[in-house]
Amino acid sequence: MLSPLMFIIGFVIFILYMSGLLWMIKSSHDDQRRRRERDERFRQSDENDYDGGGNWGRFKNE
């Protein structure tokens, strides 16, 4: 009698934890996307500059 009840309570806690975790991941991802869209430096950055260190030694496209 006690084992199925504990399993159900544990399952409910697990589902709540996983849904909260996924919600936090999604909200932080959306926040990061909004900040990236607002950031003017990101829009002007070089698409090949993956580390953000600038154009070191490459020729500029003309």
PENORVEN-V341333 format. One record per run of one state. SS is the DSSP state (@ for helix, = for strand, . for the rest). FROM is the first residue (numbers start at 1). TO is the last residue. If there is no record, write none. Layout:
# PENORVEN-V341333
{{SS | FROM | TO} {SS | FROM | TO}}
This chain:
# PENORVEN-V341333
{{. | 1 | 1} {@ | 2 | 38} {. | 39 | 39} {@ | 40 | 44} {. | 45 | 62}}
